[in-house]
């Protein structure tokens, strides 16, 4: 299984990474930071690959928004959120 990490620095990085992902075809994409639901949705629509939201996930609301954006899983270093 392959997970491609996508670090979102700006719009150009987003487009470059989407082009790369469409060539490589990983099993999953992890978006960092994972707190932008509209970008999660865009990446999922443009690639057809399941998205994991990671980075800066600090609250239950962050988790909810990521799932609403289309994330299939959440990655966080906040142990109190692991069972949410």
Buried (B, 14 or more C-beta within 10 A) or exposed (E): EEBBBBEBEEEEEBEEBBEEBEEEEBEBBBBBBBBBBEBBBBBBEBBEBBBBBBBEBEBEEBBEBBBEBBBBBBBBEBEEBEEE
